[in-house]
Amino acid sequence: MTPATNDPLGFLNNSPQGIQSGAQTDLVQLLLYEIIRVKELILYYDSIPNGGGQLGSSILNELVSEAYSSLVNYDTILMKKYYDLLLNCD
């Protein structure tokens, strides 16, 4: 797995107004980074031959889907829950 050459969330740092500091903003950014990292893991699991990574891939896909949902609904309690869950995914 090769690291990304450019930061997919670089627009957050390059915006003219910047990011407002605060616990929720930090949690949103951290969760977005974890979602991106886990999506790269999903690609790894999908590449395992003979379907060996299907179970792991489907579990991680479900976690990412629920994490996205918590972001869309701006549910900070669920965002923290899914951040912790995604943080421990290998």
N, C-alpha and C positions, 0 to 999 in steps of 0.2 A: 504494500500500500504506500503510495507516494503522497507526501503532503501537498496541499494546494499551493500554487505559486502566488496566487493573489488572495487577499482576504475577502471572502464572500460578503462579509459584513462591514467592509471598509466604508461604505456610505454613511454608517453611523458616526464614524470619526471625522469624516470629511464634510459633513453638512455644515452650512454657514452658521446655523444657530447652535450647533453642537448638541450634545445630549444633556438633558436636564438631569442633575444628579439626584439620586434618591434611591431608596431600597427597591421600589417596584421597577424602576428603570434598569437598575443593575441586575435584578432577577430576570427581566425580559431578555437582556443581552446575554446573560449567562445561559439561559435556557435555549436561546437561538443557537449559540455555539455548540451546545450539547446535542441539539437536534441535528445539526450539520455533521458532527462527529459520528453520531450513531447511524446516520444515513450512509456514511462511508463504510461502516461496519456491515450494514445490510448488503451493500454491494459485494463485500468480501464473502459473507455467508452465501449469497446467491451464486458465487463463482465456485463453490465447493462441488466437485464432480459427483455425479450419481444422486443428486438431491440430498446430499449429506448435511446441508445447511438450511434446509427448508424450515425446520421447526424453529431454529434460532432466528431466521429471517422473518418469519411470520410473527413471532413474539416481539421482536424489535420494531417491526412495522406497526403493530398495534400500539406500542408505547409511544412511538413518534406521532401517530395519529391522535392519540389522547393528549399528548403534550401540545400539539397544534391547537386542539380544541380548547385547552385551558388558556392559551394565548389569545385566541379569538374572543373568548368570553371574558378575558381579563380577570380570571379567577385566581387570585394570588395564592390561595391555599393549595389549589391543585397544581399551580405552576411550581411551587416549592416541592410538592410531592413528586411531580414528574422530573423535575431537575435532579432531585436526589436519586431517583430510579435510573435515569439516563446516565448520570455521573458514574454509576457502578457497572455499566454495561461494558463487556469486553468481547 
